């Protein structure tokens, strides 16, 4: 796994995922703290020309800093279920149905980290996977949230329901409730669909209810990463209001 840019490298270094750190001469001084932290953790540091980093990054932006290390470790559904049961009404899980754009996936993971979700669940097929682009789009926050990759998303949602969660799908339609009317006062799973097709009918069938974000400005829908941020922080705000 490559970690591109200083922020991604800082986050990965804290998680112990970087083995080698490569820094261009023009970024050497401004990365003094990063180099010190890397040395303290026994990371090998190379001063490398910018064109060498360009080749290693294969055209992706790196800002003169590139880390190399192990792939990000994924969690399992079996590990998530007891966490959900233990947290009870405070549990919050995000599930993604066919989000294939790595930039959207990364942006969603950043919002998930900011909202303190317990996990992000996504399928093996018809989905972006965790790669350098996703890590960069998340501003290096990928490892802050457990990532659970499942073979069958519908079956995973059923298991989450059996563990006590209420599953909400985000989908516009006559049967959908306004998301502002929901209290989110129980263990919650939010399911968002793909950029183009939205939430698939088969996945909607596994949801306990459907929610919609009203669009008074007349546009059809939000980008999926924007919708994820709106929904996640609505849950956070609603729960904070209830606690107060």
NUTIZA-237738 format. One record per residue (C-alpha): residue in three letters; x, y, z. Coordinates in steps of 0.001 Angstrom, whole numbers, padded with zeros to 6 digits, always signed. Layout:
N
AlaXYZ ...
END
This chain:
244
Unk+000000+000000+000000 Unk+001216+003490-000872 Unk+000259+006508+001196 Unk+000347+009690-000870 Unk+000860+013093+000686 Unk+001885+014246+004170 Unk-001537+013903+005810 Unk-002019+010327+004636 Unk+001506+009463+005789 Unk+000988+011061+009202 Unk-002182+009053+009780 Unk-000654+005814+008532 Unk+002450+006384+010656 Unk+000328+006720+013791 Unk-001309+003397+012971 Unk+002074+001740+012408 Unk+001364+000989+008750 Unk+004389+002696+007153 Unk+007673+000867+006699 Unk+009398+003259+004270 Unk+009000+007023+003926 Unk+010203+008839+000794 Unk+010458+012631+000792 Unk+011461+014972-002035 Unk+014186+017586-001373 Unk+011752+020506-001640 Unk+009528+018925+001049 Unk+012379+017830+003333 Unk+012375+020770+005737 Unk+008622+021207+006038 Unk+008362+017504+006892 Unk+010785+017751+009832 Unk+008158+016636+012392 Unk+007076+013789+010148 Unk+010676+012635+009730 Unk+011262+012780+013484 Unk+008140+010724+014189 Unk+009138+008220+011509 Unk+012638+007819+012967 Unk+011175+007226+016423 Unk+009128+004378+014973 Unk+012044+002813+013130 Unk+010762+003730+009662 Unk+013332+003829+006853 Unk+013518+007371+005409 Unk+014765+008179+001915 Unk+015443+011607+000381 Unk+014281+010998-003170 Unk+014035+013215-006271 Unk+010584+014419-007235 Unk+010615+012540-010529 Unk+011290+009314-008637 Unk+008261+009934-006441 Unk+006207+010763-009534 Unk+007029+007339-010976 Unk+006213+005564-007726 Unk+002920+007459-007403 Unk+001992+006587-011008 Unk+000651+010037-011784 Unk-001236+010612-008533 Unk-000605+013733-006429 Unk+001801+013195-003532 Unk+003073+016691-002546 Unk+006608+015361-002315 Unk+005806+012742+000339 Unk+005134+009050-000222 Unk+004918+006253+002329 Unk+005052+002523+001663 Unk+003764-000180+003928 Unk+001264-002900+004589 Unk-002279-002873+003248 Unk-004916-001475+005577 Unk-006375-004236+007723 Unk-010085-004860+007228 Unk-012416-005888+010035 Unk-015029-008646+009824 Unk-018758-008600+010405 Unk-018234-011106+013219 Unk-016057-008510+014955 Unk-018578-005728+014412 Unk-021683-007468+015760 Unk-020610-007631+019442 Unk-019526-003974+019262 Unk-022976-003039+018023 Unk-024674-005057+020760 Unk-022450-003526+023443 Unk-023089+000069+022333 Unk-026824-000431+022136 Unk-028778+002677+021149 Unk-025553+004619+020591 Unk-024305+002409+017767 Unk-023945+003935+014310 Unk-022899+002012+011189 Unk-022669+003202+007596 Unk-023265+000735+004745 Unk-022492+001464+001095 Unk-024356-000174-001767 Unk-022257+000063-004922 Unk-020267+003262-004353 Unk-017687+002731-007076 Unk-015945+006102-007318 Unk-012813+006012-005107 Unk-012906+009773-004523 Unk-016481+009565-003236 Unk-015576+006509-001184 Unk-012652+008340+000402 Unk-014713+011452+001120 Unk-017393+009285+002740 Unk-014786+007620+004946 Unk-013558+011025+006089 Unk-017092+012019+007110 Unk-017541+008651+008816 Unk-014369+009213+010824 Unk-015526+012712+011765 Unk-018915+011409+012914 Unk-017333+008610+014952 Unk-019167+005748+013268 Unk-018524+002238+014535 Unk-017845+000784+011076 Unk-018324+001218+007349 Unk-019665-001879+005602 Unk-019218-002353+001860 Unk-019463-005277-000593 Unk-016675-007137-002343 Unk-018280-006573-005749 Unk-019690-003418-007365 Unk-017774-001218-004975 Unk-014605+000824-004779 Unk-011966-000928-002712 Unk-009451+000567-000309 Unk-006539+001803-002413 Unk-004187+004789-002625 Unk-006826+007037-004211 Unk-009330+006264-001458 Unk-006716+006862+001225 Unk-005791+010218-000282 Unk-009418+011292-000779 Unk-010060+010506+002880 Unk-007181+012828+003871 Unk-005543+009836+005507 Unk-008431+009101+007888 Unk-009217+005653+006461 Unk-007752+003701+009365 Unk-009739+005598+011990 Unk-012922+003674+011224 Unk-013215-000132+011027 Unk-013866-001160+007432 Unk-015927-004303+006926 Unk-015992-005898+003478 Unk-018776-008454+002998 Unk-019694-010918+000286 Unk-023433-010215+000458 Unk-024557-006796+001662 Unk-028207-007800+002066 Unk-027285-010718+004309 Unk-024977-008452+006320 Unk-027827-005982+006886 Unk-030010-008823+008141 Unk-027318-009826+010628 Unk-027011-006251+011818 Unk-030787-006165+012348 Unk-030625-009409+014322 Unk-027969-007751+016503 Unk-030440-004987+017368 Unk-029900-002308+014728 Unk-032572-000427+012796 Unk-031619-000164+009112 Unk-032443+003010+007183 Unk-031965+003216+003439 Unk-031525+006602+001796 Unk-033832+006705-001223 Unk-036222+009314-002565 Unk-039806+008187-003125 Unk-043373+008293-001863 Unk-042644+005682+000800 Unk-039649+007603+002181 Unk-039808+009720+005327 Unk-038130+013099+005714 Unk-034815+012429+007442 Unk-035467+015420+009723 Unk-038454+013608+011247 Unk-036386+010667+012480 Unk-035062+010513+016049 Unk-032294+007921+015538 Unk-032733+006917+019184 Unk-031652+003310+018642 Unk-028743+001458+017095 Unk-028685+002778+013540 Unk-027413+001545+010192 Unk-027519+004060+007337 Unk-027400+002567+003836 Unk-026448+004737+000858 Unk-026628+003712-002772 Unk-024391+004217-005769 Unk-023684+007503-007530 Unk-025844+006690-010537 Unk-028383+004000-009667 Unk-029002+004900-006048 Unk-030071+002233-003566 Unk-030857-001034-005335 Unk-034356-002475-004869 Unk-032935-005705-003446 Unk-031107-003729-000762 Unk-034146-001565-000048 Unk-036014-004774+000761 Unk-033574-005405+003627 Unk-034166-001959+005156 Unk-036575-001283+008017 Unk-037418+002107+006559 Unk-036461+004588+003841 Unk-035420+008193+004361 Unk-035078+011091+001954 Unk-033286+014439+002063 Unk-035657+017145+000749 Unk-034304+019217-002136 Unk-036043+022635-001942 Unk-033604+024020-004483 Unk-035023+021782-007167 Unk-032043+019534-007884 Unk-032678+015808-008030 Unk-030213+014630-005383 Unk-026908+015225-003636 Unk-023621+013611-004496 Unk-023380+010420-002416 Unk-020475+011720-000326 Unk-022421+014906+000465 Unk-025510+012879+001319 Unk-023448+010688+003630 Unk-022138+013735+005486 Unk-025643+015208+005833 Unk-027094+011966+007194 Unk-024233+011113+009546 Unk-024102+014500+011188 Unk-027879+014653+011441 Unk-027696+011498+013556 Unk-024911+013033+015656 Unk-026841+016293+016147 Unk-030136+014551+016938 Unk-028542+012302+019537 Unk-026721+015218+021148 Unk-030025+017141+021387 Unk-031723+014192+023080 Unk-028845+013760+025550 Unk-028966+017458+026443 
END
